[in-house]
């Protein structure tokens, strides 16, 4: 399963229903050293609205961690660092040569994220429903699949 995540730069759009705020990562990823066959990655994501109705999305990606829980914790911490707070949760994992990418998008109705094993898969998932999506971020773990 794959996961998605993250954002640093902010994009604010005016929408008839209110403002939509997207938090996007600038490309920094959390990564560590691992030794195959123990190389794990994870993607975390969060969606939420504030009291004024503004919509937010934040993500985090971590790869090459020595355990699945370590990768998930790192991805969640990155998502939280981008503003996702307690809304951040692991939405995908990959290991031993597997890959994970995430992107975020906006349209006139809200924000969303998309994940996949390739940048194109993440973009395709994100664009469903007419969303305009950012360049995906992510990577592959060490080791053969």
DRENTOR-906990 format. One record per atom (N, C-alpha, C, O, CB): residue in three letters; x, y negated, z. Coordinates in Angstrom, 3 decimals. Glycine has a CB too. Layout:
residuo,px,py,pz
Ala,X,Y,Z
...
//
This chain:
residuo,px,py,pz
Unk,0.847,1.160,0.000
Unk,0.000,0.000,0.000
Unk,0.898,-1.230,0.000
Unk,1.976,-1.210,0.595
Unk,-0.967,0.006,1.214
Unk,0.468,-2.289,-0.656
Unk,1.241,-3.515,-0.718
Unk,0.601,-4.602,0.109
Unk,-0.572,-4.517,0.471
Unk,1.396,-3.973,-2.148
Unk,1.375,-5.622,0.403
Unk,0.871,-6.696,1.192
Unk,1.209,-8.049,0.599
Unk,1.928,-8.120,-0.398
Unk,1.394,-6.594,2.569
Unk,0.725,-9.088,1.167
Unk,1.038,-10.379,0.630
Unk,1.299,-11.409,1.686
Unk,1.142,-11.131,2.875
Unk,-0.041,-10.830,-0.238
Unk,1.698,-12.609,1.278
Unk,2.005,-13.569,2.268
Unk,2.525,-14.885,1.835
Unk,2.728,-14.718,0.633
Unk,2.898,-13.024,3.120
Unk,2.804,-15.910,2.087
Unk,3.439,-17.069,2.627
Unk,3.340,-18.416,1.948
Unk,2.851,-18.519,0.823
Unk,4.737,-16.779,2.736
Unk,3.831,-19.508,2.668
Unk,3.739,-20.845,2.151
Unk,4.397,-21.892,3.020
Unk,4.313,-21.827,4.246
Unk,2.337,-21.191,1.957
Unk,5.048,-22.851,2.401
Unk,5.643,-23.965,3.112
Unk,5.113,-25.285,2.602
Unk,4.613,-26.091,3.387
Unk,7.146,-23.926,2.991
Unk,5.211,-25.527,1.313
Unk,4.741,-26.783,0.737
Unk,3.226,-26.819,0.804
Unk,2.580,-25.775,0.708
Unk,5.233,-26.951,-0.727
Unk,2.651,-27.994,0.966
Unk,1.203,-28.075,1.083
Unk,0.607,-28.723,-0.152
Unk,1.178,-29.650,-0.727
Unk,0.805,-28.853,2.337
Unk,-0.548,-28.219,-0.548
Unk,-1.294,-28.756,-1.671
Unk,-2.692,-29.049,-1.165
Unk,-3.359,-28.168,-0.622
Unk,-1.313,-27.766,-2.893
Unk,-3.132,-30.266,-1.339
Unk,-4.451,-30.630,-0.846
Unk,-5.328,-31.008,-2.032
Unk,-4.926,-31.815,-2.870
Unk,-4.367,-31.796,0.180
Unk,-6.500,-30.441,-2.105
Unk,-7.433,-30.704,-3.185
Unk,-8.722,-31.276,-2.609
Unk,-9.198,-30.834,-1.563
Unk,-7.715,-29.420,-3.997
Unk,-9.272,-32.250,-3.294
Unk,-10.581,-32.746,-2.893
Unk,-11.627,-31.890,-3.589
Unk,-11.540,-31.635,-4.790
Unk,-10.758,-34.267,-3.245
Unk,-12.597,-31.458,-2.837
Unk,-13.637,-30.586,-3.364
Unk,-14.978,-31.112,-2.890
Unk,-15.073,-31.723,-1.826
Unk,-13.424,-29.108,-2.919
Unk,-16.015,-30.873,-3.681
Unk,-17.330,-31.385,-3.308
Unk,-17.756,-30.921,-1.914
Unk,-18.424,-31.660,-1.191
Unk,-18.363,-30.950,-4.333
Unk,-17.373,-29.706,-1.537
Unk,-17.732,-29.191,-0.217
Unk,-16.757,-29.618,0.864
Unk,-16.994,-29.352,2.042
Unk,-17.811,-27.692,-0.255
Unk,-15.672,-30.271,0.494
Unk,-14.667,-30.692,1.461
Unk,-13.276,-30.403,0.949
Unk,-13.103,-29.989,-0.197
Unk,-14.887,-30.004,2.799
Unk,-12.302,-30.615,1.779
Unk,-10.911,-30.432,1.378
Unk,-10.521,-28.965,1.493
Unk,-10.992,-28.244,2.373
Unk,-9.978,-31.305,2.235
Unk,-9.649,-28.541,0.584
Unk,-9.068,-27.202,0.640
Unk,-7.573,-27.400,0.793
Unk,-6.964,-28.140,0.020
Unk,-9.420,-26.337,-0.646
Unk,-6.983,-26.760,1.765
Unk,-5.563,-26.889,2.010
Unk,-4.911,-25.537,1.834
Unk,-5.328,-24.552,2.444
Unk,-5.290,-27.455,3.413
Unk,-3.879,-25.490,0.993
Unk,-3.168,-24.246,0.770
Unk,-1.754,-24.404,1.276
Unk,-1.069,-25.360,0.911
Unk,-3.183,-23.848,-0.720
Unk,-1.305,-23.490,2.103
Unk,0.061,-23.485,2.579
Unk,0.816,-22.467,1.748
Unk,0.452,-21.291,1.725
Unk,0.144,-23.161,4.108
Unk,1.866,-22.905,1.064
Unk,2.604,-22.012,0.188
Unk,4.065,-21.978,0.603
Unk,4.649,-23.009,0.938
Unk,2.466,-22.448,-1.281
Unk,4.642,-20.805,0.581
Unk,6.057,-20.667,0.917
Unk,6.901,-21.173,-0.232
Unk,6.512,-21.069,-1.395
Unk,6.411,-19.201,1.245
Unk,8.049,-21.718,0.097
Unk,8.927,-22.243,-0.931
Unk,9.854,-21.181,-1.486
Unk,10.705,-21.490,-2.321
Unk,9.731,-23.387,-0.387
Unk,9.719,-19.971,-1.059
Unk,10.540,-18.911,-1.613
Unk,11.447,-18.232,-0.611
Unk,12.136,-17.276,-0.965
Unk,11.354,-19.448,-2.704
Unk,11.469,-18.689,0.611
Unk,12.302,-18.010,1.601
Unk,11.585,-16.752,2.072
Unk,10.382,-16.777,2.334
Unk,12.622,-18.947,2.802
Unk,12.315,-15.667,2.176
Unk,11.757,-14.395,2.593
Unk,12.487,-13.910,3.829
Unk,13.648,-14.252,4.052
Unk,11.843,-13.356,1.463
Unk,11.811,-13.123,4.617
Unk,12.458,-12.499,5.769
Unk,13.028,-11.164,5.304
Unk,12.291,-10.315,4.802
Unk,11.452,-12.308,6.971
Unk,14.314,-10.978,5.464
Unk,14.886,-9.691,5.099
Unk,15.986,-9.324,6.067
Unk,16.596,-10.183,6.704
Unk,15.420,-9.715,3.667
Unk,16.229,-8.025,6.165
Unk,17.225,-7.492,7.094
Unk,18.029,-6.432,6.360
Unk,17.859,-6.238,5.156
Unk,16.555,-6.900,8.382
Unk,18.888,-5.761,7.071
Unk,19.661,-4.665,6.499
Unk,19.034,-3.351,6.918
Unk,18.588,-3.193,8.054
Unk,21.145,-4.732,6.940
Unk,19.006,-2.407,5.985
Unk,18.467,-1.092,6.285
Unk,19.351,-0.044,5.615
Unk,20.165,-0.357,4.746
Unk,16.986,-0.967,5.811
Unk,19.177,1.179,6.029
Unk,19.887,2.297,5.423
Unk,18.847,3.295,4.938
Unk,18.036,3.784,5.725
Unk,20.890,2.961,6.433
Unk,18.869,3.597,3.641
Unk,17.889,4.543,3.116
Unk,18.068,5.886,3.799
Unk,19.208,6.272,4.058
Unk,18.022,4.690,1.584
Unk,17.042,6.595,4.094
Unk,15.655,6.407,3.644
Unk,14.797,5.611,4.615
Unk,13.589,5.839,4.685
Unk,15.015,7.740,3.412
Unk,15.359,4.723,5.334
Unk,14.609,3.932,6.316
Unk,14.620,2.452,5.953
Unk,15.176,1.629,6.681
Unk,15.192,4.129,7.723
Unk,14.004,2.122,4.826
Unk,13.915,0.742,4.361
Unk,12.445,0.391,4.139
Unk,11.774,0.974,3.287
Unk,14.744,0.534,3.054
Unk,11.962,-0.569,4.918
Unk,10.541,-0.882,4.907
Unk,10.293,-2.360,4.624
Unk,11.114,-3.222,4.938
Unk,9.911,-0.492,6.233
Unk,9.142,-2.624,4.027
Unk,8.718,-3.994,3.752
Unk,7.255,-4.163,4.103
Unk,6.510,-3.188,4.202
Unk,8.960,-4.359,2.282
Unk,6.847,-5.417,4.290
Unk,5.454,-5.710,4.632
Unk,5.079,-7.099,4.148
Unk,5.931,-7.968,3.965
Unk,5.224,-5.593,6.151
Unk,3.781,-7.284,3.945
Unk,3.218,-8.586,3.589
Unk,2.120,-8.887,4.601
Unk,1.319,-8.018,4.944
Unk,2.661,-8.603,2.107
Unk,2.095,-10.119,5.069
Unk,1.051,-10.567,5.998
Unk,0.328,-11.753,5.377
Unk,0.913,-12.506,4.599
Unk,1.652,-10.948,7.394
Unk,-0.930,-11.918,5.719
Unk,-1.714,-13.028,5.181
Unk,-2.741,-13.493,6.202
Unk,-3.124,-12.760,7.113
Unk,-2.411,-12.620,3.871
Unk,-3.173,-14.737,6.017
Unk,-4.211,-15.320,6.878
Unk,-5.069,-16.262,6.047
Unk,-4.553,-17.014,5.219
Unk,-3.581,-16.074,8.095
Unk,-6.364,-16.220,6.266
Unk,-7.317,-17.173,5.684
Unk,-8.147,-17.726,6.832
Unk,-8.591,-16.969,7.695
Unk,-8.234,-16.497,4.578
Unk,-8.361,-19.030,6.850
Unk,-9.179,-19.622,7.904
Unk,-9.666,-20.997,7.490
Unk,-9.139,-21.600,6.555
Unk,-8.393,-19.712,9.214
Unk,-10.685,-21.492,8.200
Unk,-11.225,-22.838,8.010
Unk,-11.105,-23.587,9.318
Unk,-11.295,-23.021,10.394
Unk,-12.704,-22.798,7.526
Unk,-10.785,-24.879,9.215
Unk,-10.745,-25.678,10.438
Unk,-12.146,-26.233,10.716
Unk,-13.083,-25.968,9.964
Unk,-9.699,-26.836,10.318
Unk,-12.279,-26.994,11.783
Unk,-13.593,-27.476,12.207
Unk,-14.240,-28.422,11.198
Unk,-15.456,-28.613,11.220
Unk,-13.473,-28.171,13.536
Unk,-13.429,-29.020,10.306
Unk,-13.996,-29.908,9.283
Unk,-14.367,-29.142,8.015
Unk,-14.911,-29.721,7.075
Unk,-13.006,-31.024,8.942
Unk,-14.074,-27.846,7.988
Unk,-14.407,-27.040,6.822
Unk,-13.276,-26.859,5.829
Unk,-13.437,-26.159,4.829
Unk,-15.552,-27.642,6.130
Unk,-12.124,-27.484,6.090
Unk,-10.986,-27.323,5.190
Unk,-10.506,-25.869,5.244
Unk,-10.400,-25.286,6.323
Unk,-9.832,-28.305,5.567
Unk,-10.218,-25.288,4.075
Unk,-9.796,-23.886,3.988
Unk,-8.277,-23.808,3.898
Unk,-7.636,-24.645,3.263
Unk,-10.447,-23.187,2.765
Unk,-7.710,-22.784,4.548
Unk,-6.266,-22.604,4.581
Unk,-5.898,-21.163,4.254
Unk,-6.673,-20.239,4.504
Unk,-5.708,-22.999,5.950
Unk,-4.711,-20.985,3.696
Unk,-4.148,-19.658,3.471
Unk,-2.656,-19.735,3.786
Unk,-1.992,-20.711,3.435
Unk,-4.402,-19.161,1.995
Unk,-2.138,-18.719,4.437
Unk,-0.701,-18.634,4.721
Unk,-0.291,-17.184,4.549
Unk,-1.089,-16.275,4.777
Unk,-0.355,-19.158,6.168
Unk,0.962,-16.965,4.146
Unk,1.437,-15.601,3.941
Unk,2.867,-15.445,4.443
Unk,3.543,-16.429,4.744
Unk,1.349,-15.221,2.460
Unk,3.317,-14.204,4.527
Unk,4.686,-13.894,4.892
Unk,5.096,-12.579,4.256
Unk,4.285,-11.660,4.144
Unk,4.846,-13.835,6.419
Unk,6.365,-12.483,3.835
Unk,6.891,-11.255,3.234
Unk,8.199,-10.905,3.928
Unk,9.038,-11.771,4.174
Unk,7.102,-11.418,1.689
Unk,8.360,-9.631,4.237
Unk,9.593,-9.149,4.858
Unk,9.966,-7.832,4.181
Unk,9.097,-7.011,3.888
Unk,9.425,-8.966,6.417
Unk,11.268,-7.634,3.934
Unk,11.677,-6.360,3.357
Unk,13.078,-5.981,3.795
Unk,13.858,-6.816,4.254
Unk,11.604,-6.416,1.843
Unk,13.378,-4.683,3.639
Unk,14.634,-4.063,4.060
Unk,14.809,-4.036,5.571
Unk,15.904,-4.251,6.090
Unk,15.792,-4.787,3.438
Unk,13.705,-3.768,6.268
Unk,13.742,-3.581,7.713
Unk,13.854,-2.089,8.021
Unk,13.387,-1.264,7.236
Unk,12.480,-4.193,8.387
Unk,14.473,-1.727,9.162
Unk,14.710,-0.312,9.471
Unk,13.468,0.467,9.907
Unk,13.537,1.686,10.067
Unk,15.737,-0.213,10.543
Unk,12.332,-0.213,10.102
Unk,11.095,0.491,10.450
Unk,9.905,-0.304,9.926
Unk,9.995,-1.508,9.687
Unk,10.982,0.701,11.993
Unk,8.795,0.397,9.754
Unk,7.572,-0.259,9.324
Unk,7.096,-1.318,10.296
Unk,6.757,-2.424,9.875
Unk,6.497,0.753,9.127
Unk,7.059,-1.012,11.599
Unk,6.636,-2.031,12.563
Unk,7.547,-3.268,12.568
Unk,7.064,-4.389,12.728
Unk,6.596,-1.429,13.953
Unk,8.858,-3.069,12.393
Unk,9.771,-4.220,12.335
Unk,9.438,-5.111,11.141
Unk,9.417,-6.335,11.265
Unk,11.241,-3.745,12.251
Unk,9.176,-4.490,9.972
Unk,8.832,-5.254,8.770
Unk,7.513,-5.996,8.971
Unk,7.411,-7.176,8.635
Unk,8.742,-4.323,7.540
Unk,6.507,-5.320,9.513
Unk,5.213,-5.961,9.755
Unk,5.334,-7.127,10.725
Unk,4.757,-8.189,10.495
Unk,4.214,-4.946,10.292
Unk,6.078,-6.936,11.804
Unk,6.270,-8.015,12.776
Unk,6.964,-9.218,12.148
Unk,6.603,-10.360,12.435
Unk,7.079,-7.515,13.970
Unk,7.952,-8.973,11.299
Unk,8.668,-10.071,10.640
Unk,7.755,-10.810,9.655
Unk,7.791,-12.039,9.587
Unk,9.915,-9.533,9.905
Unk,6.947,-10.081,8.900
Unk,6.028,-10.716,7.952
Unk,4.978,-11.538,8.698
Unk,4.656,-12.653,8.288
Unk,5.344,-9.653,7.061
Unk,4.448,-10.993,9.784
Unk,3.462,-11.729,10.578
Unk,4.095,-12.979,11.186
Unk,3.475,-14.042,11.190
Unk,2.878,-10.829,11.691
Unk,5.301,-12.868,11.690
Unk,5.981,-14.036,12.272
Unk,6.182,-15.118,11.223
Unk,6.019,-16.302,11.518
Unk,7.341,-13.631,12.877
Unk,6.533,-14.728,9.997
Unk,6.710,-15.718,8.933
Unk,5.374,-16.377,8.603
Unk,5.305,-17.598,8.467
Unk,7.316,-15.061,7.668
Unk,4.325,-15.591,8.474
Unk,2.989,-16.127,8.218
Unk,2.584,-17.113,9.317
Unk,2.058,-18.188,9.029
Unk,1.959,-14.983,8.119
Unk,2.826,-16.746,10.558
Unk,2.508,-17.636,11.682
Unk,3.314,-18.922,11.598
Unk,2.813,-19.997,11.926
Unk,2.778,-16.933,13.020
Unk,4.572,-18.812,11.157
Unk,5.419,-19.993,11.007
Unk,4.914,-20.953,9.938
Unk,5.225,-22.143,9.969
Unk,6.824,-19.573,10.678
Unk,4.139,-20.436,8.999
Unk,3.550,-21.269,7.951
Unk,2.157,-21.748,8.321
Unk,1.438,-22.277,7.474
Unk,3.496,-20.505,6.644
Unk,1.766,-21.568,9.588
Unk,0.516,-22.120,10.080
Unk,-0.604,-21.128,10.284
Unk,-1.679,-21.517,10.740
Unk,0.062,-23.142,9.166
Unk,-0.396,-19.848,9.962
Unk,-1.463,-18.858,10.050
Unk,-1.856,-18.447,11.446
Unk,-2.945,-17.912,11.654
Unk,-1.072,-17.671,9.318
Unk,-0.976,-18.691,12.416
Unk,-1.285,-18.390,13.812
Unk,-1.842,-16.998,14.029
Unk,-1.347,-16.021,13.466
Unk,-2.255,-19.387,14.335
Unk,-2.877,-16.919,14.852
Unk,-3.463,-15.620,15.206
Unk,-4.261,-14.992,14.069
Unk,-4.721,-13.857,14.193
Unk,-4.354,-15.775,16.413
Unk,-4.432,-15.715,12.962
Unk,-5.148,-15.164,11.813
Unk,-4.268,-14.228,10.975
Unk,-4.788,-13.471,10.155
Unk,-5.673,-16.297,10.940
Unk,-2.964,-14.269,11.166
Unk,-2.045,-13.462,10.350
Unk,-2.171,-11.981,10.681
Unk,-2.194,-11.589,11.848
Unk,-0.595,-13.922,10.560
Unk,-2.251,-11.178,9.647
Unk,-2.323,-9.736,9.802
Unk,-1.596,-9.070,8.629
Unk,-1.504,-9.652,7.548
Unk,-3.802,-9.259,9.886
Unk,-1.092,-7.880,8.834
Unk,-0.421,-7.138,7.772
Unk,-1.461,-6.692,6.755
Unk,-2.460,-6.070,7.116
Unk,0.360,-5.917,8.341
Unk,-1.228,-7.009,5.479
Unk,-2.171,-6.645,4.420
Unk,-1.573,-5.663,3.425
Unk,-2.263,-5.224,2.505
Unk,-2.635,-7.885,3.689
Unk,-0.313,-5.312,3.588
Unk,0.318,-4.335,2.711
Unk,1.691,-3.953,3.217
Unk,2.356,-4.715,3.919
Unk,0.418,-4.874,1.298
Unk,2.101,-2.743,2.840
Unk,3.428,-2.255,3.204
Unk,4.034,-1.522,2.008
Unk,3.322,-1.096,1.099
Unk,3.360,-1.321,4.452
Unk,5.361,-1.382,2.025
Unk,6.077,-0.651,0.988
Unk,7.386,-0.179,1.573
Unk,7.832,-0.701,2.595
Unk,6.310,-1.526,-0.280
Unk,8.014,0.807,0.940
Unk,9.244,1.362,1.514
Unk,10.101,2.056,0.468
Unk,9.625,2.419,-0.608
Unk,8.910,2.338,2.627
Unk,11.372,2.233,0.806
Unk,12.324,3.052,0.057
Unk,12.251,2.881,-1.462
Unk,11.933,3.819,-2.193
Unk,12.105,4.484,0.393
Unk,12.547,1.687,-1.908
Unk,12.542,1.365,-3.332
Unk,11.238,0.766,-3.805
Unk,11.137,0.335,-4.954
Unk,12.835,2.585,-4.129
Unk,10.235,0.731,-2.940
Unk,8.955,0.115,-3.290
Unk,9.062,-1.399,-3.253
Unk,9.964,-1.959,-2.630
Unk,7.847,0.590,-2.341
Unk,8.131,-2.047,-3.928
Unk,8.144,-3.507,-4.041
Unk,6.817,-4.098,-3.582
Unk,5.779,-3.439,-3.638
Unk,8.440,-3.933,-5.485
Unk,6.863,-5.331,-3.135
Unk,5.666,-6.049,-2.731
Unk,5.786,-7.526,-3.046
Unk,6.805,-8.152,-2.755
Unk,5.401,-5.849,-1.250
Unk,4.745,-8.078,-3.642
Unk,4.698,-9.495,-3.996
Unk,3.372,-10.075,-3.553
Unk,2.364,-9.373,-3.478
Unk,4.902,-9.700,-5.516
Unk,3.385,-11.372,-3.259
Unk,2.182,-12.071,-2.823
Unk,2.168,-13.457,-3.446
Unk,3.214,-14.050,-3.711
Unk,2.113,-12.158,-1.271
Unk,0.977,-13.953,-3.669
Unk,0.789,-15.312,-4.142
Unk,-0.472,-15.869,-3.515
Unk,-1.311,-15.116,-3.021
Unk,0.714,-15.367,-5.687
Unk,-0.606,-17.177,-3.532
Unk,-1.818,-17.822,-3.033
Unk,-2.393,-18.696,-4.130
Unk,-1.682,-19.148,-5.027
Unk,-1.528,-18.658,-1.756
Unk,-3.704,-18.927,-4.040
Unk,-4.361,-19.726,-5.068
Unk,-5.509,-20.541,-4.507
Unk,-5.957,-20.341,-3.378
Unk,-4.863,-18.837,-6.177
Unk,-5.971,-21.476,-5.342
Unk,-7.089,-22.341,-4.988
Unk,-8.041,-22.444,-6.172
Unk,-7.654,-22.251,-7.325
Unk,-6.591,-23.743,-4.561
Unk,-9.277,-22.748,-5.863
Unk,-10.235,-23.202,-6.872
Unk,-11.197,-24.137,-6.157
Unk,-10.963,-24.502,-5.005
Unk,-10.998,-21.990,-7.564
Unk,-12.277,-24.531,-6.826
Unk,-13.184,-25.517,-6.222
Unk,-13.960,-24.963,-5.038
Unk,-14.601,-25.726,-4.315
Unk,-14.155,-26.023,-7.258
Unk,-13.915,-23.649,-4.824
Unk,-14.686,-23.065,-3.732
Unk,-13.852,-22.622,-2.544
Unk,-14.409,-22.321,-1.487
Unk,-15.451,-21.909,-4.238
Unk,-12.531,-22.572,-2.686
Unk,-11.727,-22.123,-1.563
Unk,-10.313,-21.743,-1.914
Unk,-9.753,-22.200,-2.910
Unk,-12.376,-20.983,-0.929
Unk,-9.744,-20.899,-1.077
Unk,-8.370,-20.434,-1.237
Unk,-8.361,-18.914,-1.136
Unk,-9.303,-18.323,-0.609
Unk,-7.426,-21.072,-0.169
Unk,-7.305,-18.278,-1.638
Unk,-7.179,-16.835,-1.542
Unk,-5.731,-16.427,-1.702
Unk,-4.875,-17.252,-2.023
Unk,-8.047,-16.144,-2.587
Unk,-5.460,-15.147,-1.478
Unk,-4.147,-14.578,-1.722
Unk,-4.337,-13.338,-2.583
Unk,-5.423,-12.762,-2.641
Unk,-3.409,-14.239,-0.384
Unk,-3.255,-12.938,-3.252
Unk,-3.261,-11.706,-4.024
Unk,-1.939,-10.999,-3.814
Unk,-0.901,-11.649,-3.683
Unk,-3.510,-11.984,-5.530
Unk,-1.961,-9.665,-3.780
Unk,-0.742,-8.886,-3.588
Unk,-0.654,-7.804,-4.651
Unk,-1.648,-7.462,-5.292
Unk,-0.700,-8.264,-2.176
Unk,0.555,-7.267,-4.831
Unk,0.749,-6.160,-5.748
Unk,2.193,-5.725,-5.776
Unk,3.057,-6.383,-5.198
Unk,0.294,-6.535,-7.137
Unk,2.465,-4.596,-6.459
Unk,3.829,-4.076,-6.539
Unk,4.711,-4.846,-7.518
Unk,5.929,-4.665,-7.531
Unk,3.793,-2.628,-6.933
Unk,4.099,-5.707,-8.340
Unk,4.850,-6.556,-9.270
Unk,4.312,-7.980,-9.151
Unk,3.195,-8.181,-8.674
Unk,4.738,-6.030,-10.751
Unk,5.096,-8.970,-9.581
Unk,4.574,-10.344,-9.566
Unk,3.289,-10.479,-10.390
Unk,2.371,-11.195,-9.988
Unk,5.633,-11.314,-10.099
Unk,3.217,-9.800,-11.536
Unk,2.029,-9.888,-12.384
Unk,0.805,-9.287,-11.698
Unk,-0.291,-9.838,-11.795
Unk,2.277,-9.183,-13.716
Unk,0.983,-8.165,-11.008
Unk,-0.142,-7.562,-10.285
Unk,-0.675,-8.502,-9.203
Unk,-1.887,-8.635,-9.038
Unk,0.284,-6.226,-9.657
Unk,0.223,-9.150,-8.471
Unk,-0.197,-10.098,-7.434
Unk,-0.947,-11.274,-8.058
Unk,-1.973,-11.709,-7.535
Unk,1.025,-10.607,-6.633
Unk,-0.435,-11.783,-9.170
Unk,-1.081,-12.902,-9.859
Unk,-2.450,-12.494,-10.375
Unk,-3.417,-13.238,-10.212
Unk,-0.207,-13.403,-11.017
Unk,-2.549,-11.319,-11.000
Unk,-3.835,-10.856,-11.523
Unk,-4.875,-10.755,-10.416
Unk,-6.018,-11.172,-10.601
Unk,-3.674,-9.502,-12.214
Unk,-4.492,-10.206,-9.266
Unk,-5.434,-10.089,-8.154
Unk,-5.854,-11.466,-7.656
Unk,-7.030,-11.702,-7.381
Unk,-4.816,-9.278,-7.007
Unk,-4.896,-12.364,-7.542
Unk,-5.176,-13.715,-7.046
Unk,-6.109,-14.482,-7.987
Unk,-6.984,-15.216,-7.528
Unk,-3.867,-14.490,-6.863
Unk,-5.927,-14.319,-9.292
Unk,-6.687,-15.097,-10.270
Unk,-8.135,-14.655,-10.423
Unk,-8.928,-15.365,-11.042
Unk,-6.014,-15.020,-11.597
Unk,-8.500,-13.503,-9.875
Unk,-9.885,-13.051,-9.969
Unk,-10.796,-14.091,-9.334
Unk,-10.528,-14.563,-8.229
Unk,-10.069,-11.669,-9.286
Unk,-11.846,-14.442,-10.014
Unk,-12.769,-15.456,-9.511
Unk,-12.388,-16.862,-9.928
Unk,-12.952,-17.830,-9.418
Unk,-12.842,-15.384,-8.018
Unk,-11.436,-16.995,-10.850
Unk,-11.082,-18.310,-11.370
Unk,-10.119,-19.111,-10.522
Unk,-10.118,-20.340,-10.598
Unk,-12.292,-19.089,-11.551
Unk,-9.308,-18.463,-9.725
Unk,-8.340,-19.169,-8.889
Unk,-7.082,-19.497,-9.682
Unk,-6.650,-18.716,-10.529
Unk,-7.986,-18.332,-7.654
Unk,-6.498,-20.656,-9.400
Unk,-5.202,-21.054,-9.942
Unk,-4.169,-20.685,-8.888
Unk,-4.246,-21.131,-7.744
Unk,-5.152,-22.601,-10.301
Unk,-3.182,-19.850,-9.294
Unk,-2.280,-19.263,-8.310
Unk,-0.836,-19.711,-8.495
Unk,-0.398,-20.022,-9.603
Unk,-2.355,-17.761,-8.380
Unk,-0.121,-19.733,-7.398
Unk,1.295,-20.105,-7.365
Unk,2.157,-18.971,-7.889
Unk,1.671,-17.861,-8.102
Unk,1.726,-20.480,-5.939
Unk,3.435,-19.251,-8.098
Unk,4.406,-18.226,-8.475
Unk,4.527,-17.208,-7.332
Unk,4.751,-17.604,-6.188
Unk,5.798,-18.868,-8.802
Unk,4.383,-15.911,-7.616
Unk,4.473,-14.915,-6.552
Unk,5.875,-14.857,-5.926
Unk,6.876,-15.172,-6.570
Unk,4.094,-13.544,-7.097
Unk,5.912,-14.452,-4.672
Unk,7.170,-14.224,-3.971
Unk,7.163,-12.806,-3.427
Unk,6.102,-12.233,-3.181
Unk,7.381,-15.263,-2.826
Unk,8.329,-12.253,-3.243
Unk,8.431,-10.908,-2.710
Unk,9.739,-10.267,-3.124
Unk,10.698,-10.960,-3.462
Unk,7.258,-10.059,-3.170
Unk,9.778,-8.948,-3.098
Unk,10.978,-8.240,-3.468
Unk,10.798,-6.748,-3.282
Unk,9.701,-6.258,-3.012
Unk,12.155,-8.735,-2.661
Unk,11.894,-6.047,-3.433
Unk,11.894,-4.586,-3.347
Unk,12.821,-4.127,-2.234
Unk,13.848,-4.750,-1.965
Unk,12.318,-3.957,-4.689
Unk,12.450,-3.044,-1.600
Unk,13.297,-2.463,-0.574
Unk,14.401,-1.639,-1.235
Unk,14.281,-1.240,-2.393
Unk,12.466,-1.592,0.397
Unk,15.450,-1.395,-0.505
Unk,16.552,-0.562,-0.999
Unk,16.081,0.890,-1.057
Unk,15.137,1.270,-0.363
Unk,17.822,-0.702,-0.086
Unk,16.730,1.684,-1.872
Unk,16.426,3.106,-1.938
Unk,15.612,3.489,-3.141
Unk,14.944,2.652,-3.749
Unk,15.712,3.526,-0.717
Unk,15.667,4.744,-3.481
Unk,14.912,5.254,-4.623
Unk,13.500,5.608,-4.216
Unk,13.260,6.046,-3.091
Unk,15.602,6.471,-5.227
Unk,12.570,5.418,-5.129
Unk,11.174,5.773,-4.858
Unk,10.970,7.238,-5.014
Unk,9.856,7.730,-4.827
Unk,10.229,5.024,-5.769
//
